[in-house]
Amino acid sequence: MKLYTVRTPHQSNYPNPIRLEVGQMVILGKLDDGPENWRNWRYCYTLDRQSEGWVPEQFIEKKGEHGVITEAYCAHELTVSGGEQVKFFRELNGWGWCQLNSTDEEGWIPMECLTEC
């Protein structure tokens, strides 16, 4: 674990993040093609379409129009302000899984918003 400082604020755009378990089947959507250029993210839907969100391609075993999740995953993004300190655990496809020092809340933050202490 490393400590990082939030250099640039980030606002979560997804209040109800998708949460997936190993072996869970999902409906595959589009690959990310936004201006941020975050590669290897695929939009997925749970089979009941009650939850949806971006999932790392590395966690999906593709089976036609569906996929099977190979690693437990939560798409929770953190809303952070500049100057906040976070514990950094993992980087994946341009995002870091972090924990806020102030509240212990965990979630994803774009790596471009972070600076290592």
Backbone as ProteinMPNN parsed JSONL, in Angstrom:
{"seq_chain_A": "MKLYTVRTPHQSNYPNPIRLEVGQMVILGKLDDGPENWRNWRYCYTLDRQSEGWVPEQFIEKKGEHGVITEAYCAHELTVSGGEQVKFFRELNGWGWCQLNSTDEEGWIPMECLTEC", "coords_chain_A": {"N_chain_A": [[0.841, -1.179, 0.0], [0.494, 2.233, -0.801], [0.81, 5.781, -0.2], [-1.096, 8.397, -1.549], [-1.745, 11.67, -2.886], [-4.581, 13.576, -3.678], [-4.563, 15.262, -6.584], [-6.167, 16.488, -8.469], [-9.592, 17.28, -8.323], [-12.255, 14.813, -8.317], [-15.405, 13.799, -9.426], [-17.816, 11.425, -8.803], [-19.785, 9.823, -11.249], [-21.622, 7.862, -11.104], [-23.963, 6.856, -9.105], [-25.023, 4.4, -8.281], [-23.238, 1.884, -8.291], [-22.201, -0.941, -10.28], [-21.945, -4.214, -8.966], [-20.216, -7.188, -8.843], [-19.912, -10.757, -8.711], [-17.578, -13.517, -8.637], [-17.989, -15.753, -11.303], [-20.477, -14.816, -11.988], [-22.853, -14.051, -14.524], [-22.943, -11.707, -17.194], [-24.409, -9.245, -19.382], [-22.886, -8.175, -22.271], [-21.836, -4.948, -23.195], [-20.847, -1.956, -24.911], [-17.362, -1.233, -25.673], [-15.265, 1.121, -23.952], [-15.003, 4.239, -25.503], [-14.501, 6.844, -25.127], [-13.402, 10.33, -24.817], [-11.481, 10.366, -22.84], [-9.849, 8.231, -23.183], [-9.604, 5.77, -21.828], [-8.643, 2.618, -21.794], [-9.72, -0.815, -22.249], [-12.104, -1.063, -20.781], [-15.367, -2.196, -20.38], [-18.81, -1.728, -20.915], [-21.283, -3.168, -18.975], [-24.167, -5.195, -18.173], [-26.208, -6.542, -15.591], [-27.847, -9.742, -15.731], [-30.57, -9.447, -15.117], [-30.893, -6.837, -15.682], [-30.919, -4.93, -13.7], [-28.752, -3.654, -12.731], [-25.895, -1.84, -13.872], [-22.801, -0.948, -15.507], [-19.305, 0.095, -15.851], [-16.823, -2.308, -16.502], [-13.724, -3.943, -15.971], [-12.075, -5.286, -18.781], [-10.308, -7.376, -18.315], [-11.503, -8.874, -16.347], [-13.473, -10.349, -17.468], [-14.688, -13.217, -19.007], [-15.385, -13.893, -22.153], [-18.361, -14.995, -23.74], [-19.866, -15.182, -26.385], [-22.517, -12.945, -26.648], [-22.549, -12.559, -24.006], [-20.838, -12.527, -20.819], [-18.651, -14.007, -18.389], [-17.866, -13.322, -15.094], [-14.651, -13.165, -13.766], [-13.287, -12.274, -11.543], [-14.122, -10.915, -8.413], [-15.817, -7.799, -8.342], [-16.316, -4.295, -7.939], [-17.706, -1.298, -9.028], [-17.538, 1.127, -7.726], [-16.93, 4.545, -7.531], [-14.863, 7.058, -6.109], [-15.698, 10.251, -4.834], [-13.7, 12.971, -4.731], [-11.723, 15.638, -3.312], [-9.258, 18.109, -4.174], [-6.07, 17.774, -2.61], [-6.759, 15.901, -0.686], [-5.802, 12.944, 1.109], [-5.07, 9.597, 0.227], [-5.066, 6.034, 0.619], [-3.445, 3.864, -1.492], [-4.115, 1.007, -3.402], [-4.246, -0.544, -5.783], [-3.735, -0.446, -9.324], [-5.585, -0.226, -12.316], [-6.157, -0.223, -15.645], [-5.845, 2.617, -15.921], [-7.059, 3.595, -13.642], [-7.171, 3.898, -10.06], [-7.555, 1.824, -7.215], [-8.569, 2.917, -4.181], [-8.435, 4.097, -0.739], [-10.065, 6.433, 1.222], [-8.415, 8.48, 3.535], [-9.784, 10.034, 5.373], [-12.363, 8.945, 5.768], [-12.319, 6.197, 5.421], [-13.662, 5.1, 3.288], [-13.794, 3.137, 0.324], [-12.832, 2.992, -3.149], [-12.734, 3.684, -6.719], [-10.461, 5.914, -8.371], [-9.513, 8.121, -10.951], [-6.236, 7.705, -12.234], [-4.919, 9.942, -13.215], [-5.68, 11.929, -11.513], [-4.215, 11.652, -9.239], [-1.254, 11.873, -7.156], [1.756, 10.423, -6.159], [2.814, 10.307, -2.789]], "CA_chain_A": [[0.0, 0.0, 0.0], [1.213, 3.501, -0.884], [-0.008, 6.962, 0.04], [-1.204, 9.336, -2.659], [-2.499, 12.899, -2.666], [-5.458, 13.922, -4.793], [-4.07, 16.469, -7.246], [-7.294, 17.073, -9.185], [-10.866, 16.738, -7.826], [-13.001, 13.881, -9.164], [-16.806, 13.616, -9.032], [-18.395, 10.18, -9.301], [-20.972, 9.993, -12.089], [-22.423, 6.646, -11.009], [-24.352, 6.691, -7.698], [-25.383, 3.008, -8.015], [-22.244, 1.11, -9.046], [-22.4, -2.371, -10.481], [-21.161, -5.101, -8.094], [-20.267, -8.5, -9.473], [-19.227, -11.858, -8.04], [-16.937, -14.506, -9.508], [-18.932, -16.69, -11.9], [-21.719, -14.147, -12.379], [-22.996, -13.81, -15.958], [-23.348, -10.345, -17.531], [-24.658, -8.911, -20.783], [-21.797, -7.305, -22.711], [-22.146, -3.746, -23.941], [-19.766, -1.38, -25.723], [-16.066, -0.886, -25.108], [-15.12, 2.562, -23.774], [-14.4, 4.946, -26.629], [-14.621, 8.252, -24.78], [-12.235, 11.191, -25.023], [-10.486, 10.141, -21.786], [-8.965, 7.194, -23.698], [-9.401, 4.692, -20.868], [-8.763, 1.375, -22.544], [-10.049, -2.079, -21.592], [-13.317, -0.987, -19.955], [-16.559, -2.588, -21.139], [-20.067, -1.476, -20.223], [-21.976, -4.439, -18.79], [-25.46, -5.205, -17.488], [-26.561, -7.813, -14.978], [-28.847, -10.418, -16.561], [-31.899, -8.89, -14.831], [-30.794, -5.423, -16.075], [-31.135, -4.078, -12.531], [-27.5, -2.955, -12.448], [-25.047, -1.69, -15.049], [-21.633, -0.12, -15.285], [-18.047, -0.22, -16.514], [-16.134, -3.458, -15.928], [-12.458, -4.186, -16.663], [-12.052, -6.41, -19.724], [-9.51, -8.454, -17.736], [-12.334, -9.634, -15.423], [-14.583, -10.924, -18.231], [-14.467, -14.314, -19.951], [-16.451, -13.674, -23.125], [-19.101, -16.135, -24.285], [-20.848, -14.572, -27.286], [-23.011, -11.642, -26.196], [-22.478, -12.561, -22.547], [-19.528, -12.736, -20.225], [-18.622, -14.552, -17.041], [-16.942, -12.54, -14.281], [-13.578, -14.024, -13.255], [-12.787, -11.704, -10.289], [-15.126, -10.053, -7.783], [-15.586, -6.427, -8.783], [-17.253, -3.226, -7.62], [-17.383, -0.117, -9.828], [-17.702, 2.331, -6.905], [-15.964, 5.637, -7.711], [-14.81, 8.014, -5.013], [-15.726, 11.686, -5.082], [-12.583, 13.486, -3.936], [-11.295, 17.026, -3.498], [-7.816, 18.301, -4.209], [-5.387, 17.816, -1.328], [-7.083, 14.755, 0.165], [-4.849, 11.836, 1.114], [-5.685, 8.285, 0.073], [-4.234, 4.837, 0.565], [-3.538, 3.327, -2.852], [-3.942, -0.44, -3.36], [-4.146, -1.235, -7.069], [-4.044, 0.301, -10.548], [-6.163, -1.044, -13.373], [-6.681, 0.5, -16.807], [-5.871, 4.058, -15.715], [-7.779, 3.923, -12.411], [-6.586, 3.342, -8.845], [-8.456, 1.461, -6.112], [-8.022, 3.676, -3.063], [-9.235, 4.278, 0.474], [-9.936, 7.782, 1.768], [-7.927, 8.517, 4.916], [-10.74, 10.734, 6.227], [-13.593, 8.189, 6.064], [-12.077, 4.771, 5.145], [-14.439, 4.671, 2.116], [-12.953, 2.638, -0.758], [-13.378, 3.084, -4.494], [-11.842, 3.998, -7.84], [-10.139, 7.297, -8.701], [-8.632, 8.14, -12.113], [-4.828, 7.891, -11.874], [-4.513, 11.297, -13.576], [-6.038, 12.806, -10.405], [-3.408, 11.289, -8.079], [0.198, 12.029, -7.113], [2.322, 9.636, -5.075], [3.456, 11.105, -1.724]], "C_chain_A": [[0.889, 1.246, 0.0], [0.248, 4.627, -0.54], [0.053, 7.879, -1.176], [-1.973, 10.561, -2.184], [-3.347, 13.149, -3.902], [-4.997, 15.264, -5.336], [-5.229, 17.241, -7.886], [-8.591, 16.47, -8.646], [-11.495, 15.778, -8.831], [-14.393, 13.699, -8.577], [-17.316, 12.318, -9.638], [-19.656, 10.482, -10.098], [-21.947, 8.828, -11.967], [-22.79, 6.37, -9.552], [-24.695, 5.245, -7.317], [-24.456, 2.081, -8.788], [-22.602, -0.366, -9.161], [-21.454, -3.126, -9.541], [-21.339, -6.51, -8.629], [-19.444, -9.517, -8.696], [-18.585, -12.78, -9.071], [-17.996, -15.492, -9.996], [-20.245, -16.066, -12.348], [-21.701, -13.861, -13.876], [-23.484, -12.376, -16.162], [-23.639, -10.254, -19.026], [-23.584, -7.899, -21.18], [-22.318, -6.132, -23.522], [-20.911, -3.267, -24.684], [-18.467, -1.236, -24.935], [-15.996, 0.627, -24.963], [-14.432, 3.173, -24.989], [-14.46, 6.458, -26.405], [-13.322, 9.022, -24.958], [-11.138, 10.989, -23.969], [-9.474, 9.084, -22.199], [-8.608, 6.139, -22.644], [-9.676, 3.382, -21.577], [-9.14, 0.208, -21.631], [-11.169, -1.977, -20.566], [-14.514, -1.305, -20.846], [-17.794, -2.322, -20.285], [-20.841, -2.783, -20.173], [-23.278, -4.234, -18.02], [-25.623, -6.555, -16.794], [-27.68, -8.426, -15.812], [-30.258, -9.879, -16.338], [-31.998, -7.407, -15.187], [-31.092, -4.462, -14.924], [-29.896, -3.264, -12.182], [-26.654, -2.921, -13.712], [-23.859, -0.816, -14.706], [-20.419, -0.63, -16.024], [-17.312, -1.31, -15.752], [-14.82, -3.644, -16.683], [-12.543, -5.422, -17.56], [-11.336, -7.627, -19.137], [-10.341, -9.353, -16.816], [-13.475, -10.356, -16.132], [-14.083, -12.045, -19.131], [-15.645, -14.274, -20.915], [-17.032, -14.988, -23.643], [-20.215, -15.573, -25.157], [-21.212, -13.181, -26.804], [-22.978, -11.509, -24.68], [-21.036, -12.712, -22.093], [-19.686, -13.315, -18.836], [-17.535, -13.792, -16.277], [-15.934, -13.48, -13.62], [-12.954, -13.506, -11.958], [-13.867, -10.799, -9.715], [-14.785, -8.59, -8.071], [-16.705, -5.506, -8.324], [-16.802, -1.974, -8.35], [-17.503, 1.195, -9.044], [-16.569, 3.331, -7.151], [-16.018, 6.536, -6.489], [-14.945, 9.438, -5.547], [-14.691, 12.289, -4.147], [-12.286, 14.943, -4.291], [-9.778, 17.086, -3.532], [-7.23, 18.396, -2.808], [-5.704, 16.658, -0.403], [-6.011, 13.676, 0.041], [-5.621, 10.521, 1.011], [-4.626, 7.196, 0.174], [-4.503, 4.194, -0.788], [-3.228, 1.825, -2.808], [-3.639, -1.072, -4.714], [-4.463, -0.292, -8.219], [-4.581, -0.666, -11.583], [-6.725, -0.131, -14.457], [-6.84, 2.0, -16.571], [-6.607, 4.525, -14.475], [-7.084, 3.266, -11.232], [-7.656, 3.023, -7.825], [-7.83, 2.037, -4.847], [-8.976, 3.672, -1.875], [-8.982, 5.69, 0.988], [-9.437, 7.715, 3.206], [-8.975, 9.087, 5.858], [-11.937, 9.879, 6.634], [-13.432, 6.672, 5.94], [-12.928, 4.231, 3.99], [-13.471, 4.243, 1.012], [-13.642, 2.782, -2.102], [-12.308, 3.481, -5.493], [-11.686, 5.507, -8.002], [-9.262, 7.248, -9.959], [-7.185, 8.443, -11.685], [-4.354, 9.307, -12.193], [-4.828, 12.306, -12.483], [-5.112, 12.641, -9.206], [-1.925, 11.573, -8.272], [0.715, 11.224, -5.925], [3.017, 10.559, -4.08], [4.914, 10.748, -1.596]], "O_chain_A": [[1.897, 1.308, 0.703], [-0.97, 4.453, -0.582], [1.118, 8.104, -1.752], [-2.74, 10.506, -1.223], [-2.892, 12.959, -5.03], [-5.037, 16.276, -4.637], [-5.271, 18.471, -7.852], [-8.681, 15.249, -8.523], [-11.297, 15.909, -10.039], [-14.544, 13.471, -7.377], [-17.256, 12.132, -10.853], [-20.489, 11.288, -9.685], [-22.976, 8.802, -12.642], [-22.025, 5.727, -8.834], [-24.659, 4.904, -6.134], [-24.842, 1.546, -9.827], [-23.216, -0.953, -8.27], [-20.307, -2.724, -9.349], [-22.46, -6.972, -8.843], [-18.418, -9.186, -8.102], [-18.998, -12.818, -10.23], [-18.795, -16.001, -9.211], [-21.044, -16.72, -13.018], [-20.671, -13.479, -14.432], [-24.327, -11.885, -15.411], [-23.178, -11.074, -19.819], [-23.397, -6.886, -20.505], [-23.14, -6.3, -24.423], [-20.04, -4.059, -25.043], [-18.469, -1.132, -23.708], [-16.597, 1.35, -25.757], [-13.401, 2.677, -25.444], [-14.469, 7.244, -27.352], [-12.272, 8.436, -25.219], [-9.995, 11.396, -24.18], [-8.373, 9.027, -21.651], [-7.47, 5.675, -22.573], [-10.82, 3.079, -21.918], [-8.914, 0.238, -20.421], [-11.183, -2.723, -19.587], [-14.653, -0.748, -21.935], [-17.828, -2.642, -19.097], [-21.036, -3.434, -21.199], [-23.46, -3.239, -17.318], [-25.229, -7.588, -17.334], [-28.385, -7.711, -16.523], [-31.061, -9.856, -17.27], [-33.05, -6.791, -15.018], [-31.474, -3.314, -15.152], [-29.978, -2.296, -11.425], [-26.686, -3.848, -14.521], [-23.892, -0.045, -13.748], [-20.475, -1.639, -16.727], [-17.188, -1.257, -14.529], [-14.794, -3.518, -17.908], [-13.026, -6.473, -17.139], [-11.703, -8.767, -19.42], [-9.934, -10.479, -16.531], [-14.353, -10.917, -15.475], [-13.162, -11.848, -19.925], [-16.774, -14.585, -20.535], [-16.314, -15.944, -23.939], [-21.367, -15.495, -24.73], [-20.341, -12.34, -26.578], [-23.339, -10.467, -24.134], [-20.139, -12.99, -22.889], [-20.717, -13.139, -18.186], [-16.415, -13.641, -16.766], [-16.315, -14.468, -12.992], [-12.17, -14.218, -11.33], [-14.463, -10.005, -10.441], [-13.62, -8.194, -8.047], [-17.878, -5.879, -8.318], [-15.623, -1.623, -8.296], [-17.562, 2.266, -9.648], [-15.394, 2.999, -6.996], [-17.081, 6.75, -5.906], [-14.374, 9.781, -6.582], [-14.78, 12.143, -2.927], [-12.556, 15.408, -5.398], [-9.098, 16.217, -2.986], [-7.815, 19.021, -1.923], [-4.989, 16.446, 0.577], [-5.392, 13.522, -1.012], [-6.677, 10.353, 1.621], [-3.455, 7.408, -0.141], [-5.655, 4.004, -1.177], [-2.211, 1.414, -2.249], [-2.866, -2.026, -4.794], [-5.346, 0.558, -8.11], [-4.092, -1.788, -11.713], [-7.654, 0.639, -14.214], [-7.843, 2.591, -16.969], [-6.766, 5.728, -14.27], [-6.478, 2.205, -11.375], [-8.557, 3.826, -7.584], [-6.705, 1.691, -4.485], [-10.145, 3.301, -1.984], [-7.835, 6.098, 1.17], [-9.986, 6.965, 4.013], [-9.055, 8.676, 7.016], [-12.477, 10.059, 7.725], [-14.338, 5.933, 6.324], [-12.919, 3.026, 3.736], [-12.453, 4.897, 0.786], [-14.867, 2.708, -2.198], [-11.13, 3.598, -5.154], [-12.628, 6.273, -7.804], [-8.356, 6.419, -10.035], [-6.949, 9.334, -10.869], [-3.472, 9.824, -11.508], [-4.308, 13.421, -12.507], [-5.208, 13.408, -8.248], [-1.404, 11.522, -9.386], [0.182, 11.325, -4.82], [3.724, 11.485, -4.477], [5.617, 11.312, -0.757]]}, "name": "protein", "num_of_chains": 1, "seq": "MKLYTVRTPHQSNYPNPIRLEVGQMVILGKLDDGPENWRNWRYCYTLDRQSEGWVPEQFIEKKGEHGVITEAYCAHELTVSGGEQVKFFRELNGWGWCQLNSTDEEGWIPMECLTEC"}
